[in-house]
Amino acid sequence: MAELARDRGVDVFVGVGESMPLRDSSFDYAVIVVTICFLDNPRKTLAEVYRILKPSGRLITCIVPRNSEHGRYYMELGRRGGHRFYTVAHFYTIHELKEVLGGSLGFSVNDRAIAVLSRGVGDYFEEPRSVGLTEAENYGFACIEAVHGITEA
């Protein structure tokens, strides 16, 4: 992926989420998609995102909520063993993610999510919807926005 990005003229920095080789307050946006469940230390990674975001910078993070039909399905695949991804995944609820972001880290978390896959596991298409965070727990894929809590004077 890094090579493909470089070929397209994108500056690429190789590192790990828990210790990013990036300057403080240097980004307007950060995006974490279906990654939180695979991190050894999600809180540390999210703290690093907070560090690299500019005041009022935004984080978009998308997860498969643990208690959704999709979350339960992927956890069961992991429990059966042998699945190279889901055996190591730890799924979170939207509420848990909000608590980490808005608690000790100091993000302000939007009370709406963009969510899809409301009809459970299966082969279908639906348009993404803006829903409350509690409702988003039932969707197979949900994205929330968190804003860096320090605003510029």
DSSP file (Angstrom, degrees, kcal/mol; ACC not computed):
  #  RESIDUE AA STRUCTURE BP1 BP2  ACC     N-H-->O    O-->H-N    N-H-->O    O-->H-N    TCO  KAPPA ALPHA  PHI   PSI    X-CA   Y-CA   Z-CA
    1    1 A M     >        0   0    0      0, 0.0     4,-2.5     0, 0.0     5,-0.2   0.000 360.0 360.0 360.0 -42.8    0.0    0.0    0.0
    2    2 A A  H  >  +     0   0    0      1,-0.2     4,-2.7     2,-0.2     5,-0.2   0.910 360.0  49.8 -60.9 -41.3    2.8    2.4    0.9
    3    3 A E  H  > S+     0   0    0      2,-0.2     4,-2.5     1,-0.2    -1,-0.2   0.913 109.8  50.4 -64.9 -42.5    4.4    1.8   -2.5
    4    4 A L  H  > S+     0   0    0      2,-0.2     4,-0.9     1,-0.2    -1,-0.2   0.910 111.6  48.7 -60.5 -42.2    1.2    2.4   -4.3
    5    5 A A  H ><>S+     0   0    0     -4,-2.5     5,-2.4     1,-0.2     3,-0.8   0.928 110.7  49.7 -64.6 -45.2    0.7    5.7   -2.4
    6    6 A R  H ><5S+     0   0    0     -4,-2.7     3,-2.1     1,-0.3    -1,-0.2   0.908 106.0  57.1 -59.5 -41.4    4.2    6.8   -3.2
    7    7 A D  H 3<5S+     0   0    0     -4,-2.5    -1,-0.3     1,-0.3    -2,-0.2   0.757 106.5  51.0 -60.9 -23.8    3.7    6.0   -6.9
    8    8 A R  T <<5S-     0   0    0     -4,-0.9    -1,-0.3    -3,-0.8    -2,-0.2   0.269 126.1-100.6 -97.8  10.3    0.7    8.4   -6.8
    9    9 A G  T < 5S+     0   0    0     -3,-2.1     2,-0.4     1,-0.3    -3,-0.2   0.656  73.5 144.2  84.5  16.2    2.7   11.2   -5.2
   10   10 A V      < -     0   0    0     -5,-2.4     2,-0.4    -6,-0.1    -1,-0.3  -0.744  53.3-122.3 -90.7 133.9    1.6   10.8   -1.6
   11   11 A D        -     0   0    0     -2,-0.4     2,-0.4     2,-0.0    -5,-0.0  -0.632  33.7-159.2 -71.2 126.9    4.1   11.4    1.2
   12   12 A V        -     0   0    0     -2,-0.4     2,-0.5   -10,-0.0   -10,-0.0  -0.931  14.0-169.5-116.8 131.7    4.2    8.1    3.2
   13   13 A F        -     0   0    0     -2,-0.4     2,-0.5     2,-0.0     9,-0.0  -0.985  14.3-148.2-117.6 125.2    5.4    7.8    6.8
   14   14 A V        +     0   0    0     -2,-0.5     2,-0.3     7,-0.1    -2,-0.0  -0.801  45.5 102.6 -95.8 131.9    5.9    4.3    8.0
   15   15 A G        -     0   0    0     -2,-0.5     2,-0.3     5,-0.1     5,-0.1  -0.947  64.5 -80.2-176.3-167.0    5.3    3.7   11.7
   16   16 A V  B >   -A   19   0A   0      3,-0.7     3,-1.5    -2,-0.3    -2,-0.0  -0.890  33.2-119.4-119.7 152.9    2.9    2.3   14.3
   17   17 A G  T 3  S+     0   0    0     -2,-0.3     3,-0.5     1,-0.3    31,-0.2   0.800 110.1  59.5 -61.6 -30.9   -0.2    4.0   15.6
   18   18 A E  T 3  S+     0   0    0      1,-0.3    -1,-0.3    30,-0.1     2,-0.1   0.647 121.5  22.7 -74.8 -13.5    1.0    3.9   19.2
   19   19 A S  B <  S-A   16   0A   0     -3,-1.5    -3,-0.7    29,-0.0    -1,-0.3  -0.562  81.0-168.1-152.8  79.1    4.0    6.0   18.3
   20   20 A M        -     0   0    0     -3,-0.5     2,-1.8    -5,-0.1    -3,-0.1  -0.517  24.0-135.3 -79.0 134.6    3.6    8.0   15.2
   21   21 A P  S    S+     0   0    0      0, 0.0     2,-0.3     0, 0.0    -1,-0.1  -0.312  70.4 112.0 -81.9  55.5    6.6    9.7   13.6
   22   22 A L  S    S-     0   0    0     -2,-1.8     3,-0.1    -9,-0.0    -2,-0.1  -0.928  70.8-102.5-132.3 151.5    4.6   12.9   13.1
   23   23 A R    >   -     0   0    0     -2,-0.3     3,-0.8     1,-0.1     4,-0.1  -0.346  44.6 -95.6 -71.0 151.1    4.8   16.4   14.6
   24   24 A D  T 3  S+     0   0    0      1,-0.2    28,-0.3     2,-0.1    -1,-0.1  -0.327 104.7   6.1 -58.2 145.5    2.3   17.6   17.2
   25   25 A S  T 3  S+     0   0    0     26,-2.8    -1,-0.2    28,-0.4    28,-0.2   0.839  91.0 127.8  49.4  46.0   -0.7   19.5   15.9
   26   26 A S    <   +     0   0    0     26,-1.8     2,-0.4    -3,-0.8    27,-0.2   0.477  51.4  63.7-111.8  -3.5    0.2   18.9   12.2
   27   27 A F  E     -b   53   0B   0     25,-2.2    27,-3.4     1,-0.1    30,-0.1  -0.951  51.0-160.7-128.4 144.4   -3.0   17.4   10.7
   28   28 A D  E    S+     0   0B   0     -2,-0.4    30,-2.7     1,-0.2     2,-0.3   0.780  84.3  21.3 -83.1 -31.1   -6.5   18.7   10.2
   29   29 A Y  E     -b   58   0B   0     28,-0.2     2,-0.3     2,-0.0    30,-0.2  -0.966  56.3-172.4-139.8 150.7   -8.0   15.2    9.8
   30   30 A A  E     -b   59   0B   0     28,-2.1    30,-2.6    -2,-0.3     2,-0.4  -0.987  10.2-160.3-139.2 145.5   -7.3   11.6   10.7
   31   31 A V  E     -b   60   0B   0     -2,-0.3     2,-0.5    28,-0.2    30,-0.2  -0.994   9.5-179.1-130.9 129.1   -9.2    8.5    9.5
   32   32 A I  E     -b   61   0B   0     28,-2.6    30,-2.6    -2,-0.4     2,-0.5  -0.959  10.9-175.4-127.9 111.2   -9.1    5.1   11.2
   33   33 A V  E     -b   62   0B   0     -2,-0.5    30,-0.2    28,-0.2    28,-0.1  -0.938  66.2 -26.1-117.4 121.0  -11.3    2.5    9.4
   34   34 A V  S    S+     0   0    0     28,-2.2    -1,-0.2    -2,-0.5    29,-0.1   0.889 109.5 103.5  45.4  52.1  -11.8   -1.0   10.8
   35   35 A T    >>  +     0   0    0     27,-0.5     3,-2.3    -3,-0.1     4,-0.5   0.608  51.1  77.5-126.3 -34.9   -8.5   -0.8   12.6
   36   36 A I  G >4 S+     0   0    0     26,-0.3     3,-1.3     1,-0.3    27,-0.1   0.855  91.3  58.8 -51.0 -40.7   -9.3   -0.2   16.3
   37   37 A C  G 34 S+     0   0    0      1,-0.3    53,-2.7    52,-0.1    -1,-0.3   0.643 107.4  47.2 -68.2 -13.1  -10.3   -3.9   16.8
   38   38 A F  G <4 S+     0   0    0     -3,-2.3    -1,-0.3    51,-0.2     2,-0.2   0.415  87.8 107.9-107.2   0.3   -6.8   -5.0   15.7
   39   39 A L    <<  -     0   0    0     -3,-1.3    51,-0.1    -4,-0.5    -4,-0.0  -0.541  61.4-145.9 -82.8 143.6   -4.7   -2.7   17.8
   40   40 A D  S    S+     0   0    0      1,-0.3    -1,-0.1    -2,-0.2    -4,-0.0   0.855  99.7  17.9 -69.7 -35.7   -2.7   -3.8   20.8
   41   41 A N     >  +     0   0    0      1,-0.1     4,-2.1     2,-0.0     3,-0.3  -0.657  66.7 173.0-139.8  80.2   -3.4   -0.5   22.6
   42   42 A P  H  > S+     0   0    0      0, 0.0     4,-2.8     0, 0.0     5,-0.2   0.872  81.2  56.1 -58.3 -39.0   -6.3    1.4   21.0
   43   43 A R  H  > S+     0   0    0      1,-0.2     4,-2.2     2,-0.2     5,-0.2   0.916 108.4  47.5 -60.2 -43.1   -6.2    4.1   23.8
   44   44 A K  H  > S+     0   0    0     -3,-0.3     4,-2.0     2,-0.2    -1,-0.2   0.905 112.4  49.4 -66.2 -41.2   -2.6    4.9   23.1
   45   45 A T  H  X S+     0   0    0     -4,-2.1     4,-2.1     2,-0.2    -2,-0.2   0.926 111.7  48.1 -63.1 -44.3   -3.2    5.1   19.3
   46   46 A L  H  X S+     0   0    0     -4,-2.8     4,-2.2     1,-0.2    -1,-0.2   0.851 109.2  53.8 -66.1 -33.5   -6.1    7.4   19.8
   47   47 A A  H  X S+     0   0    0     -4,-2.2     4,-2.1    -5,-0.2    -1,-0.2   0.887 107.8  51.1 -65.3 -38.1   -4.0    9.5   22.2
   48   48 A E  H  X S+     0   0    0     -4,-2.0     4,-2.2     2,-0.2    -2,-0.2   0.898 107.7  52.0 -64.6 -40.4   -1.4    9.8   19.4
   49   49 A V  H  X S+     0   0    0     -4,-2.1     4,-1.5     1,-0.2    -2,-0.2   0.931 108.7  50.8 -60.7 -44.3   -4.1   10.8   16.9
   50   50 A Y  H  < S+     0   0    0     -4,-2.2     3,-0.2     1,-0.2    -2,-0.2   0.911 109.4  52.0 -57.9 -42.6   -5.1   13.6   19.4
   51   51 A R  H  < S+     0   0    0     -4,-2.1   -26,-2.8     1,-0.2    -1,-0.2   0.900 112.0  43.8 -61.8 -43.1   -1.5   14.7   19.6
   52   52 A I  H  < S+     0   0    0     -4,-2.2   -25,-2.2   -28,-0.3   -26,-1.8   0.668  95.4  94.4 -82.3 -15.2   -1.0   15.0   15.9
   53   53 A L  E  < S-b   27   0B   0     -4,-1.5   -28,-0.4   -28,-0.2   -25,-0.2  -0.520  76.4-123.0 -77.1 143.2   -4.3   16.7   15.2
   54   54 A K  E >   -     0   0B   0    -27,-3.4     3,-3.0    -2,-0.2    94,-0.2  -0.357  50.9 -70.4 -70.6 161.2   -4.5   20.5   15.1
   55   55 A P  E 3  S+     0   0B   0      0, 0.0    96,-0.2     0, 0.0    -1,-0.2  -0.348 129.7  14.3 -52.6 134.2   -6.8   22.3   17.5
   56   56 A S  E 3  S+     0   0B   0     94,-0.9    95,-0.1    92,-0.6    93,-0.1   0.532  95.9 151.8  69.2   9.5  -10.4   21.6   16.2
   57   57 A G  E <   -     0   0B   0     -3,-3.0    91,-3.3    93,-0.2     2,-0.4  -0.295  38.6-127.7 -65.5 157.0   -8.9   18.8   14.0
   58   58 A R  E     -bC  29 147B   0    -30,-2.7   -28,-2.1    89,-0.2     2,-0.5  -0.896  16.0-161.4-119.2 137.8  -11.3   15.9   13.3
   59   59 A L  E     -bC  30 146B   0     87,-3.2    87,-2.7    -2,-0.4     2,-0.6  -0.963   4.7-165.4-111.0 129.1  -10.9   12.2   13.6
   60   60 A I  E     +bC  31 145B   0    -30,-2.6   -28,-2.6    -2,-0.5     2,-0.4  -0.976  14.0 179.0-109.6 121.1  -13.3    9.9   11.7
   61   61 A T  E     -bC  32 144B   0     83,-2.3    83,-2.7    -2,-0.6     2,-0.4  -0.989   9.4-163.6-128.0 133.6  -13.2    6.3   13.0
   62   62 A C  E     +bC  33 143B   0    -30,-2.6   -28,-2.2    -2,-0.4   -27,-0.5  -0.930  13.8 170.6-119.6 136.0  -15.3    3.5   11.7
   63   63 A I  E     - C   0 142B   0     79,-2.7    79,-2.6    -2,-0.4    31,-0.0  -0.890  41.4-117.0-136.0 164.9  -15.9    0.2   13.5
   64   64 A V        -     0   0    0     -2,-0.3    28,-0.3    77,-0.2    77,-0.2  -0.938  48.9-124.0 -95.8 106.1  -17.9   -3.0   13.3
   65   65 A P    >   -     0   0    0      0, 0.0     3,-1.5     0, 0.0     6,-0.6  -0.282  11.5-130.5 -59.7 134.8  -19.9   -2.6   16.6
   66   66 A R  T 3  S+     0   0    0     26,-2.1     9,-0.2     1,-0.3    27,-0.1   0.853 103.2  45.7 -54.2 -43.0  -19.4   -5.6   18.8
   67   67 A N  T 3  S+     0   0    0      4,-0.2    -1,-0.3    25,-0.1    26,-0.1   0.433  90.7 102.2 -88.8   2.3  -23.1   -6.2   19.5
   68   68 A S  S <> S-     0   0    0     -3,-1.5     4,-2.7    71,-0.2     5,-0.2  -0.358  89.5-107.1 -74.6 164.5  -24.3   -5.8   16.0
   69   69 A E  H  > S+     0   0    0     69,-0.5     4,-2.2     1,-0.2     5,-0.1   0.900 123.8  50.1 -59.0 -39.1  -25.1   -8.9   14.0
   70   70 A H  H  > S+     0   0    0     47,-0.2     4,-2.8     2,-0.2     5,-0.2   0.929 109.4  50.7 -64.9 -44.3  -21.9   -8.4   12.0
   71   71 A G  H  > S+     0   0    0     -6,-0.6     4,-2.4     1,-0.2    -2,-0.2   0.931 112.3  46.1 -58.8 -46.8  -19.9   -8.0   15.2
   72   72 A R  H  X S+     0   0    0     -4,-2.7     4,-2.1    -7,-0.2    -1,-0.2   0.887 112.1  52.4 -63.3 -38.7  -21.3  -11.2   16.6
   73   73 A Y  H  X S+     0   0    0     -4,-2.2     4,-2.0    -5,-0.2    -2,-0.2   0.940 112.1  44.0 -62.4 -48.7  -20.7  -13.0   13.3
   74   74 A Y  H  X S+     0   0    0     -4,-2.8     4,-2.0     1,-0.2    -2,-0.2   0.867 112.1  52.9 -68.4 -35.6  -17.0  -11.9   13.1
   75   75 A M  H  X S+     0   0    0     -4,-2.4     4,-2.5    -5,-0.2    -1,-0.2   0.897 108.2  51.3 -64.6 -38.6  -16.4  -12.7   16.8
   76   76 A E  H  X S+     0   0    0     -4,-2.1     4,-2.1     2,-0.2    -2,-0.2   0.904 107.3  52.8 -65.1 -40.3  -17.8  -16.2   16.2
   77   77 A L  H  X S+     0   0    0     -4,-2.0     4,-0.6     1,-0.2     6,-0.5   0.914 111.7  47.3 -58.7 -41.1  -15.5  -16.7   13.2
   78   78 A G  H >< S+     0   0    0     -4,-2.0     3,-0.8     8,-0.2    -2,-0.2   0.892 109.1  52.8 -66.7 -40.4  -12.6  -15.7   15.6
   79   79 A R  H 3< S+     0   0    0     -4,-2.5    -1,-0.2     1,-0.3    -2,-0.2   0.853 102.1  59.1 -64.8 -34.9  -13.8  -18.1   18.4
   80   80 A R  H 3< S-     0   0    0     -4,-2.1    -1,-0.3    -5,-0.2    -2,-0.2   0.746 107.6-139.3 -65.9 -21.4  -13.9  -21.0   16.0
   81   81 A G  S << S+     0   0    0     -3,-0.8    -1,-0.1    -4,-0.6     3,-0.1   0.113  72.4  76.2  82.4 160.8  -10.2  -20.4   15.4
   82   82 A G        +     0   0    0      1,-0.3     2,-0.6    -4,-0.1    -4,-0.1   0.212  59.3 122.2  87.8 -16.6   -8.2  -20.5   12.2
   83   83 A H     >  -     0   0    0     -6,-0.5     4,-1.5    -5,-0.2    -1,-0.3  -0.715  57.8-145.5 -81.8 122.6   -9.4  -17.2   10.8
   84   84 A R  T  4 S+     0   0    0     -2,-0.6    -1,-0.1     1,-0.2     4,-0.1   0.701  89.9  28.0 -66.8 -19.9   -6.3  -15.2   10.3
   85   85 A F  T >4 S+     0   0    0      2,-0.1     3,-1.3     3,-0.1     4,-0.4   0.847 118.7  47.1-102.7 -51.5   -7.9  -11.8   11.1
   86   86 A Y  T 34 S+     0   0    0      1,-0.3    -8,-0.2     2,-0.2     3,-0.2   0.634  95.7  71.9 -77.2 -13.8  -10.7  -12.3   13.6
   87   87 A T  T 3< S+     0   0    0     -4,-1.5    -1,-0.3     1,-0.2    -3,-0.1   0.775 109.9  35.4 -68.4 -22.6   -8.9  -14.7   15.9
   88   88 A V  S <  S+     0   0    0     -3,-1.3    -1,-0.2    -5,-0.2    -2,-0.2   0.442  96.0 110.5-106.9  -2.4   -6.9  -11.6   17.1
   89   89 A A        -     0   0    0     -4,-0.4     2,-0.5    -3,-0.2   -51,-0.2  -0.459  47.0-164.0 -78.2 144.8   -9.7   -9.0   16.8
   90   90 A H        -     0   0    0    -53,-2.7     2,-0.2    -2,-0.1   -51,-0.2  -0.941  16.9-151.7-125.8 107.5  -11.3   -7.3   19.9
   91   91 A F        -     0   0    0     -2,-0.5     2,-0.3   -20,-0.1   -28,-0.0  -0.501   9.4-159.1 -83.5 148.4  -14.5   -5.6   18.9
   92   92 A Y        -     0   0    0    -28,-0.3   -26,-2.1    -2,-0.2     2,-0.2  -0.817  15.8-118.4-121.3 159.8  -15.8   -2.6   20.7
   93   93 A T     >  -     0   0    0     -2,-0.3     4,-2.1   -28,-0.3     5,-0.2  -0.581  29.4-114.5 -88.6 161.7  -19.2   -0.9   21.1
   94   94 A I  H  > S+     0   0    0     -2,-0.2     4,-2.9     1,-0.2     5,-0.2   0.908 119.1  55.4 -58.9 -41.8  -19.8    2.6   19.9
   95   95 A H  H  > S+     0   0    0      1,-0.2     4,-2.5     2,-0.2    -1,-0.2   0.916 106.7  48.7 -60.0 -44.9  -20.4    3.5   23.5
   96   96 A E  H  > S+     0   0    0      2,-0.2     4,-2.0     1,-0.2    -1,-0.2   0.919 112.5  48.5 -61.5 -43.3  -17.0    2.2   24.6
   97   97 A L  H  X S+     0   0    0     -4,-2.1     4,-2.6     1,-0.2     5,-0.2   0.917 111.4  49.8 -62.9 -43.5  -15.3    4.1   21.8
   98   98 A K  H  X S+     0   0    0     -4,-2.9     4,-3.2     1,-0.2     5,-0.4   0.907 108.4  53.7 -61.9 -41.2  -17.1    7.3   22.7
   99   99 A E  H  X S+     0   0    0     -4,-2.5     4,-1.6    -5,-0.2     5,-0.3   0.904 111.7  44.7 -60.9 -42.3  -16.1    6.8   26.4
  100  100 A V  H  <>S+     0   0    0     -4,-2.0     5,-1.2     2,-0.2     6,-0.2   0.951 118.6  42.4 -66.8 -48.5  -12.4    6.5   25.4
  101  101 A L  H  <5S+     0   0    0     -4,-2.6     6,-2.6     1,-0.2    -2,-0.2   0.935 124.6  33.7 -64.7 -48.0  -12.5    9.4   23.0
  102  102 A G  H  <5S+     0   0    0     -4,-3.2    -1,-0.2    -5,-0.2    -3,-0.2   0.657 115.9  58.9 -86.5 -16.0  -14.5   11.8   25.1
  103  103 A G  T ><5S-     0   0    0     -4,-1.6     3,-0.7    -5,-0.4    -3,-0.2   0.786 122.9  -8.2 -79.1-108.9  -13.2   10.7   28.5
  104  104 A S  T 3 5S+     0   0    0     -5,-0.3    -3,-0.1     1,-0.2    -4,-0.1   0.714 130.9  60.3 -67.8 -21.4   -9.6   10.9   29.3
  105  105 A L  T 3 <S-     0   0    0     -5,-1.2    -1,-0.2     2,-0.1    44,-0.2   0.783  97.6-133.5 -82.2 -25.6   -8.5   11.8   25.7
  106  106 A G    <   +     0   0    0     -3,-0.7    43,-0.3     1,-0.3    -4,-0.2   0.614  49.5 146.5  88.4  11.6  -10.6   15.0   25.5
  107  107 A F        -     0   0    0     -6,-2.6     2,-0.6    -7,-0.2    -1,-0.3  -0.482  48.1-130.2 -73.5 152.6  -12.2   14.7   22.1
  108  108 A S  E     -D  147   0B   0     39,-2.6    39,-2.9    -2,-0.1     2,-0.5  -0.946  27.2-148.3-100.0 118.9  -15.7   16.0   21.6
  109  109 A V  E     -D  146   0B   0     -2,-0.6    37,-0.2    37,-0.2   -11,-0.0  -0.777  11.5-122.5 -98.3 127.5  -17.7   13.2   20.0
  110  110 A N  E     -     0   0B   0     35,-2.7    35,-0.1    -2,-0.5    -1,-0.0  -0.325  15.5-134.0 -60.1 144.5  -20.5   14.0   17.6
  111  111 A D  E    S+     0   0B   0     33,-0.1    22,-1.1    21,-0.1     2,-0.3   0.366  84.5  68.3 -86.7   6.8  -23.9   12.5   18.7
  112  112 A R  E     - E   0 132B   0     20,-0.2    33,-0.5    33,-0.1     2,-0.3  -0.890  63.5-162.1-121.3 154.5  -24.6   11.1   15.3
  113  113 A A  E     -DE 144 131B   0     18,-3.2    18,-2.6    -2,-0.3     2,-0.6  -0.926  21.5-127.0-128.5 155.9  -22.9    8.3   13.3
  114  114 A I  E     +DE 143 130B   0     29,-2.2    29,-2.7    -2,-0.3     2,-0.3  -0.939  44.3 176.0-100.1 123.1  -22.9    7.4    9.6
  115  115 A A  E     +DE 142 129B   0     14,-2.9    14,-2.6    -2,-0.6     2,-0.3  -0.935  19.1 177.5-136.4 151.5  -24.0    3.8    9.5
  116  116 A V  E     +D  141   0B   0     25,-2.3    25,-1.5    -2,-0.3    24,-0.6  -0.878  54.8  58.0-140.0 173.0  -24.7    1.0    7.0
  117  117 A L    >   +     0   0    0     -2,-0.3    23,-1.5    22,-0.2     3,-0.7   0.952  51.0 158.7  68.3  55.9  -25.6   -2.7    7.0
  118  118 A S  T 3   +     0   0    0      1,-0.2     3,-0.1    21,-0.2   -49,-0.1   0.645  62.9  64.0 -81.0 -16.0  -28.8   -2.4    9.1
  119  119 A R  T 3  S-     0   0    0      1,-0.3    -1,-0.2     3,-0.0    20,-0.1   0.185 105.9-114.3 -99.0  18.3  -30.3   -5.7    7.9
  120  120 A G    <   -     0   0    0     -3,-0.7    -1,-0.3    18,-0.2     2,-0.2  -0.271  62.5 -15.2  84.3-172.0  -27.6   -8.0    9.3
  121  121 A V  S    S+     0   0    0     -3,-0.1     2,-0.3     2,-0.1    -4,-0.0  -0.460  91.4  90.5 -71.0 134.3  -25.2  -10.2    7.5
  122  122 A G  S    S-     0   0    0     -2,-0.2     2,-0.9     2,-0.1    -2,-0.1  -0.926  80.1 -70.3 161.2 178.7  -25.9  -10.8    3.9
  123  123 A D  S    S+     0   0    0     -2,-0.3     2,-0.3     2,-0.0    -2,-0.1  -0.836  76.7 112.1-102.8  98.4  -25.4   -9.7    0.3
  124  124 A Y        -     0   0    0     -2,-0.9     2,-0.4     2,-0.0    -2,-0.1  -0.971  53.3-126.4-157.5 166.8  -27.3   -6.4   -0.1
  125  125 A F        +     0   0    0     -2,-0.3     2,-0.3    -9,-0.0    -2,-0.0  -0.956  26.8 165.9-121.3 140.8  -26.8   -2.7   -0.7
  126  126 A E        -     0   0    0     -2,-0.4    -9,-0.1     3,-0.0     3,-0.1  -0.986  38.4-105.7-148.0 150.6  -28.1    0.2    1.2
  127  127 A E        -     0   0    0     -2,-0.3   -10,-0.1     1,-0.1   -12,-0.1  -0.466  45.5-100.6 -70.2 142.6  -27.3    3.9    1.4
  128  128 A P        -     0   0    0      0, 0.0     2,-0.3     0, 0.0   -12,-0.2  -0.317  42.2-152.9 -60.0 149.4  -25.4    5.1    4.5
  129  129 A R  E     -E  115   0B   0    -14,-2.6   -14,-2.9    -3,-0.1     2,-0.7  -0.932  17.2-125.0-127.2 149.7  -27.7    6.8    7.1
  130  130 A S  E     +E  114   0B   0     -2,-0.3     2,-0.3   -16,-0.2   -16,-0.2  -0.863  46.8 162.3 -90.0 119.4  -27.1    9.4    9.7
  131  131 A V  E     -E  113   0B   0    -18,-2.6   -18,-3.2    -2,-0.7    -2,-0.0  -0.898  42.5 -90.3-135.2 161.5  -28.3    7.8   13.0
  132  132 A G  E  >  -E  112   0B   0     -2,-0.3     4,-2.2   -20,-0.2   -20,-0.2  -0.292  43.5-108.5 -65.9 159.5  -27.9    8.4   16.7
  133  133 A L  H  > S+     0   0    0    -22,-1.1     4,-0.8     1,-0.2   -39,-0.2   0.861 118.3  53.0 -62.4 -36.5  -25.0    6.6   18.5
  134  134 A T  H >4 S+     0   0    0      1,-0.2     3,-0.8     2,-0.2     4,-0.3   0.929 111.3  45.8 -64.8 -44.1  -27.3    4.2   20.3
  135  135 A E  H >4 S+     0   0    0      1,-0.2     3,-1.9     2,-0.2     4,-0.3   0.860 103.2  65.2 -65.0 -35.1  -29.0    3.2   17.0
  136  136 A A  H >< S+     0   0    0     -4,-2.2     3,-1.6     1,-0.3    -1,-0.2   0.756  84.7  74.2 -60.9 -24.1  -25.6    2.9   15.3
  137  137 A E  T << S+     0   0    0     -3,-0.8    -1,-0.3    -4,-0.8    -2,-0.2   0.771  94.3  53.4 -58.7 -25.1  -24.8    0.0   17.7
  138  138 A N  T <  S+     0   0    0     -3,-1.9   -69,-0.5    -4,-0.3    -1,-0.3   0.523  91.8  91.0 -90.1  -6.5  -27.2   -2.2   15.6
  139  139 A Y  S <  S-     0   0    0     -3,-1.6   -21,-0.2    -4,-0.3   -22,-0.2  -0.567  77.9-129.0 -89.9 154.9  -25.6   -1.5   12.3
  140  140 A G  S    S+     0   0    0    -23,-1.5     2,-0.3   -24,-0.6   -23,-0.2   0.668  95.2  22.5 -75.6 -17.2  -22.8   -3.6   10.8
  141  141 A F  E    S+ D   0 116B   0    -25,-1.5   -25,-2.3   -77,-0.2     2,-0.4  -0.948  70.7 175.2-153.5 126.3  -20.5   -0.7   10.1
  142  142 A A  E     -CD  63 115B   0    -79,-2.6   -79,-2.7    -2,-0.3     2,-0.4  -0.997  13.8-158.3-140.7 140.1  -20.6    2.7   11.8
  143  143 A C  E     -CD  62 114B   0    -29,-2.7   -29,-2.2    -2,-0.4     2,-0.3  -0.959  11.1-170.1-118.3 132.7  -18.4    5.8   11.6
  144  144 A I  E     -CD  61 113B   0    -83,-2.7   -83,-2.3    -2,-0.4     2,-0.4  -0.892  14.7-135.8-120.8 155.2  -18.2    8.5   14.3
  145  145 A E  E     -C   60   0B   0    -33,-0.5   -35,-2.7    -2,-0.3     2,-0.4  -0.908  17.4-174.3-110.7 134.0  -16.6   11.9   14.3
  146  146 A A  E     -CD  59 109B   0    -87,-2.7   -87,-3.2    -2,-0.4     2,-0.4  -0.993  11.7-149.2-128.1 136.0  -14.5   13.2   17.1
  147  147 A V  E     -CD  58 108B   0    -39,-2.9   -39,-2.6    -2,-0.4   -89,-0.2  -0.868  29.2-103.8-109.1 135.4  -13.2   16.8   17.3
  148  148 A H        -     0   0    0    -91,-3.3   -92,-0.6    -2,-0.4   -41,-0.2  -0.355  33.6-135.6 -54.0 126.6   -9.9   17.7   19.0
  149  149 A G  S    S+     0   0    0    -43,-0.3     2,-0.6   -44,-0.2    -1,-0.2   0.587  79.5  83.3 -71.5 -12.7  -11.1   19.4   22.2
  150  150 A I        -     0   0    0    -96,-0.1   -94,-0.9   -93,-0.1     2,-0.3  -0.825  64.4-160.7 -95.6 123.2   -8.8   22.4   22.2
  151  151 A T        -     0   0    0     -2,-0.6     2,-0.1   -96,-0.2   -95,-0.1  -0.743  25.2-104.2-100.8 151.1  -10.0   25.3   20.1
  152  152 A E              0   0    0     -2,-0.3    -1,-0.1     1,-0.1     0, 0.0  -0.460 360.0 360.0 -73.1 144.0   -7.8   28.0   18.8
  153  153 A A              0   0    0     -2,-0.1    -1,-0.1     0, 0.0    -2,-0.0   0.455 360.0 360.0 -80.5 360.0   -8.1   31.4   20.5
